[in-house]
Amino acid sequence: MSPTSPTGVTNLTGVTSLTSPIEHLIHSAEEDELRAGVRDLLTERVPLAALLARIETDEPYDPKLWRVLAEQIGAAGLAIAEEHGGSGATWRETAVVMEELGRAVAPTPFLGSAVLATAALRHVGAGEPLADLASGRRVATLAVSFASVPGARLPYEVRADDDTLVGTVRSVVDAGGADLLVVLATTPDGPVLYAVDSGHPGVDRRPVVSLDLTRPLTDLVLTGVPGTPLARGADAEAAVATAITTGAALLASEQLGLADHCLESTVAYMKTRHQFGRPVGSFQGPKHRLAALWVSVTQARAVARYAAACVAAGDPDTAIAVAVAQAHCSEIAVRAAEECVQLHGGIGFTWEHHAHLYLKRAKADSLAFGTPDRHRALLADLVNLPA
């Protein structure tokens, strides 16, 4: 029986989990207020014209936007305890921010710093780095491939001897602007989790050509870089595994926000575009396509919210909830973005329109933390479904 649910519900694996899933899909007044504040900020600070202009530059993120998110709204420290300078909230509130960032395809290092690195540092109780992240003084990321899959065997791409790290980690998210790297390395005495200063001359960050122009990836090449040990052995591995699972769960919220925006913007456009003297949205074909998409987005909202609630509660159903969320939300985000491009007609295929940014983010997200097919295979194993 789940410690958070004295009268739980038994899932397909026979494990008792969150009592009332419906209850955890409803946003609190505080979460609604947070959503409104973040949405207003992003509407003001991330207009689509400015976003299109930014992808033509070498600056991956908007530092002014990040400072406002971290310092004024406190988004960077939502999941960090108050004793470390954070808000003492949960991953549910963080998921709300992820959803809004997905709606705006905002160029921020939130996923790497406020989710992946924070989850790993929280697991090992690293107070000082957490305080730096909560205040926005530093930006961090977890040095794992963006394609890492929850529950899979952790790759050891870095080795350490006398706390000096050597190795290469490919396709790391949000590493380009990170001040702190959280790195898992193998040593003669077993696995160790290190904190690494990205400004050291032995850290070589090589940008990767990425499909998503609003979230660049980076190859990290470490040559003789000193690291500060944070955890050893099974605890170090568990910290990374927890971070990857948390990242996959909250990425579903980003995919939900992206899909929701694509649906809303397409519906709005179909009401204003006319053919044969009628709004295009009044024709049967587009109406049916958008109605079917609305149903899918509504389902995505349920599974993404439930995955965030499970991660926040440390629920036994977390692995199943994350697999379901990623298998569903990844495909729905891509489909919503494709419909956005196609139903906008000729303008939707142009570089000047924002639709391609959403399609590229959706496609890149569908490959992150495991493909939908990979998560369906994981789900089959989790619920003991024969091949």
Secondary structure, DSSP 8 states (H G I E B T S, - for coil): --TT-TT-EE-TTS-EE-S-GGGGGS--HHHHHHHHHHHHHHHHH--HHHHHHHTTSS--S-HHHHHIIIIII-GGGTTS-GGGTS----HHHHHHHHHHHHHHT----HIIIIIIIHHHHHHHT-HHHHHHHHHTS--EEE-S-TT--TTS-----EEEETTEEEEEEEEEET-TT-SEEEEEEEETTEEEEEEEETTSTTEEEEEE--S-TTS-EEEEEEEEEE-EEEEEHHHHHHHHHHHHHHHHHHHHHHHHHHHHHHHHHHHHHHHH-EETTEEGGGSHHHHHHHHHHHHHHHHHHHHHHHHHHHHHHT-TTHHHHHHHHHHHHHHHHHHHHHHHHHHTGGGGGSTTSTHHHHHHHHHHHHHTTS-HHHHHHHHHHHTT---
